Amino acid sequence: MQLAIDERATADQRTALVNITSGKEGCTFFEIFASVVTNTPDPMYVPIDLSSDRNARVASLKVPGLGEFRVEPIRNPVTGEEHRALIKLPNGFEYKEAEMANCLEHYARAGDKVISNKNNYAQFAAIEWSNA
């Protein structure tokens, strides 16, 4: 698995992101992930265009040559009106609250492997992981 970092990141930001995602800075999630990943090629530095509005439940991501997605609110199947749905996990490890959304389409490429889907599950959640 290869890390993609926004080309606009400073040298210090690049170093910090590599150290965090490799588990060198703690955080159980990244430590576990790093323990099962044996092949870690050097990161690639690419243009990343991300926009997200959790309250409106809309987001998009574009990383040329690697992937993209677009997310919108879920809709009532009868009226077509936006429909709000939440998952609340007061003692949740991953998050405490998530807003449901619809991933209109997503596409990802890694080498010769491609994933492409439309109208799939998506969610918006505030993630708070720490070393504490």
Helices and strands as residue ranges (DSSP letters): E 4-6, H 11-21, H 28-36, E 44-46, E 49-53, E 58-63, E 67-72, E 86-88, E 97-110, E 113-125
